Amino acid sequence: MHDLHSLVQIKGLRDGLLVSLTDAPWEDQQSALLSHMDEQPSFFQGARLALDVGTQILHVNEMVELRDQLSDRNVALWAVISESPTTEHTAQLLGLATRISKPHPEETPLPSKGPNDETALFINKTLRSGTRIEYPGHVVVLGDVNPGAEIVAEGNVIIWGKLRGAVHAGSKGDENSKVCGLDFSPMQLRIAEKAVNTKKERQILGPVVAFIRNERVVVESWKFS
């Protein structure tokens, strides 16, 4: 029996969500994905989904079944990424994209963008337990981050709500990154390679910002001026 969370990984893209699956049997992967969605319907509602299935070989009937099940949940499957020529051909037959990095001519591909490019993922909803967001830039959440939810960002993380889950800002080593929240009690907090024991931090009422000073993470009141 595979752990559901180990089978499904979610990353934010400019055009939607990228869900990466493992090399487990397809039935397990599909079940894990749908269960994940059913546990967090508000997060996936109306989403455009790109699916990375690795080396999994999928035929038309399997992909059509998945597409229909996603559609029943108001989720649109727009791309399938695979190392298998058979799966790639299947996706093309169904009119699905097989590449997800399609930048405008004046832009560089999304995966190479970092905090200096000021790219940001805006999430207009609460992140519930079991949700993992990973993004190569800044992440802004207009909602809460509940216990059991996790955000990993190469840039800053701003929570316009309650931060109760886990956050890793500056995940590629950027020690200038910050974590801000209106109500701040994270389960885990890390900036670059430095972690902080949030239970030992003095409780600060109101908005809070965490950043690195003198080689350690400090937590202070967030001043907007």
N, C-alpha and C positions, 0 to 999 in steps of 0.2 A: 504494500500500500504506500503510495507516494503522498508526501505532504503537499497540500493544495498550494501553499505559498511558494514552495520550491519549484512548482511547475509553471507558474505565471509571473512574468516580470513586465512592468509597465513603465514606459518612458513617454514623455511629452514631446510631440513634434509640432511644428508650425501648423500642419494641416490636420492634426488629430492626435491619436494615440498609437504608439507602437507597442504591440504585445508580443513578447518573445516567449516561445515555449521550449521545453527541453526535448530530449530524444526518447522520452518515455513512449509507451504504446499510444497510438493515436486516440483510442477510446478514453484513456486516462487524461490525455492532454485536453481533449474536447470537453470532457466532464468537468475538469478543473476550471477551465475558462468560463464555462457557462455558470458553474456554481459561484465563481468569483463575481460574476455580473449580477447574479440573483441576490447575492449578499449585499451588493452596493448599487442597486438600480439607479439611484439618483446621480451617481457619479458617471455612469456609462450612458445615461439617457441622451439620445441624440448624437452620440459620438461617431466620428469617422475613424475606422479601425484599420490599421495596417498590421498584418500578422506575419511574424517571422517564425517559420516552422523548421528551420535548420535543414537537416537531411531527410526529413519525413517525406515519404512518397504518398501523394494524394491524387486520387482520380476524380473525375467529374462528379460522380454521385456523392462522394464524401464532401467535396468542397461546396456543392450545391446545398447539401443538407446543413452544413455549418452556416452558410450564408443565410439560409431561411431561418435558422434558429436565432441568428443574430438579429435579423430583420424583425422577428417576433418581439424582440426586446428593444426595438427602436434603435438599433445599432447598425450602421452601414459598413460593410466590408468593402474597402476600396483598393486594397493592395495585399498581395501575398508574396513574401520574400522567402526564397528557398534555394538551397544548394543542389536540389534535385532537378535535373532537366525535365523529368516527367511532371513534377509538381508545377514547375514554372510554365510549362506548356499548357497544363490544365487551367492555370490562372488566366493565361492569355486567351484561351478559348472562351472563358467566361467574361472577358472584357475587363479583367482586373489588372491593375498596375503590378509590375514585378520589380520596380525600382522606386525608392522613396525620396532620394536626394535629387530633386529637380528644381534647383534654384533659378531665379531670374538671372539674366545675363550679367547684371552688375553686381550680383551677390556671389559669395563663396558658398560651397555646400554646407548645409546646416551642421553636420557632425563636427566640422572644423571650427565652428564659431564658438567663442568663449566669452567670458565676462567683459573683456575689452570691446567686444562688438556690440555690447548693450542689448543682446538678445534676451528676451524674457518670456516665460510661460505664465499666462494669467489663468488661474483656476477660480471660477466663480461658484464655488460650492464647498461644503465641508468635506474633508477627507476622513473617511471612517477607517476603523481598524482593518488591517490587512492590505490597505492600499499603499503601494510604493511608487513614488514619482521620482524619476531621474532625468535631469535636463542639463545640457551643456551651456548654461547661461544662468540668468537670475530666475527665481521662482517667486511669484506673488500669489498668495491665496486670499481671496475675498470670502473668508469663512473660517471655520475652526479646523485644527489638526488634532484629531482625537487620539487617545492612547492606542497604540498598535499601528498607527499610520506612520509612514516614513517619507522624508523628502531628502534627496541627494542632489545638490546643485553645485556647478562649478563656480557660480557667483554668489550673490547675496540671496537670502531668503527672507521675505517679508510676509508676515501673517497678520492680516487685518481681521483678527479674531483671537480665539484662545489657542495657544500652543500647548498641547498636552502629549504629543507624540515625539518622534525622533527626527532630528534635523542634522544634516551634515552640509555645511556651506564651505565653499572653496575646496571642493572635493579633489581637485587636481593639484592642490598645494598652495592656492592663493590665500596668503595670510592677511590680505586687506579686506577679505569678505566679512560680511556682518550678518547677524540674525536678529530680526526685529519682530516683536509681537505686542499686541495690545494687552494680552493677559498671558503671563509667561510662567509655565510650569512644565517644561519638557521632560519626557522620560530620559532622553539622551540628547546631548548637544555636543557637536564637534565642529570646529573650524579648522580647515586644512588638516594637519595631522595632530592637532591639539584638542583634547577632550576636556570636559569640565564635569565635575560631580555636582549636578544641579541641586541635589538635596542639601549640600553644604553651603550653597549660596544664600545670602540674606534675601529674605522675601521682599520684593519691591512691588508696591502697589502701582497700578497704572502701566502705561506702555514701557517696554524694556528693550534695550539693545545690547547685544553681546558681540564682542570683538576682541582681537588679540592686542595686548599691550604688554611690553616687556616680557615677551615669550610665554605669556599665559593668557587664557581666556578670561576676560572680566565681563561682568554684567552690571549695567547701569540704567538709570532712568533714561527713556528715549525722549530727547528734546527735539521738537519739531522746528525750532527757529534756526 
